[in-house]
Amino acid sequence: MPKKATTTPAPEAPAPVPRWAKARPQTMVDHAVAAIISGATRGVILPGDRIVEVELAREMGISRVPIREALRFLESQGVVTSEPYKGIRLMEVSHARMEQVLDVRSNLEILAARRALEAGRNNKAGIATLRAARDELALAAGRRDVYGFALADAAFHRALCALGGNPVLSTLWESLARQVTIIGGLATLGKPMPAIVKEHDLLIKVFARGDIDDMARELHEHIVVMSRDLDYDAIVAARLRERDSKR
């Protein structure tokens, strides 16, 4: 028999997500980080591409100092790699690398969902949180905004992890967030955005039902199985041919 979530009194429900995120000052380093992630998500920079400080600084119209700091930060996040005589390059999206990222990510999100359901956070407020994130995803899909879509996809899963109520887990997930964003952007080159939105609709439906085992299976299907169905090597190769043809 599938294991059902308990109906014991839940801790105080999380506050509803506000319609608009509060603005905060953006530093030049923030701007550089966002620009690099955006470029990688949209296929402007492809996995394995060399990233040259001076070129980025010239194209962004800023000094090399914030670029250097942004690249150091992204290296700590696994987004870029630095090797002697090879310089700084965007992370590879190889089969082995994908398996490693998806393995860790799926287990974190399954644990978060389990804790959320055990605590009864699939209540009205919890479902509203996920639906608000899903609606942002649909809006980006309607605009065909690849970067916005990838950010919204990551935001949905960030919200799910937050419902787990474990800040340590959320911090661990956040260390993968930018890799997840890039992978999500590349996925749109091999799968229609509306199909990905429907996958999130199903996640919300299963989460609302409250069956822990069903939610674990659905998250594994969404994060691991469906990602394996995408040929990232072919996606990157096609984008490389398209980019080269425009030069």
Beta strands, then each sheet from edge to edge (+ up, - down):
strand 1: 50-51
strand 2: 80-83
strand 3: 87-90
sheet 1: 1+ 3- 2+
end
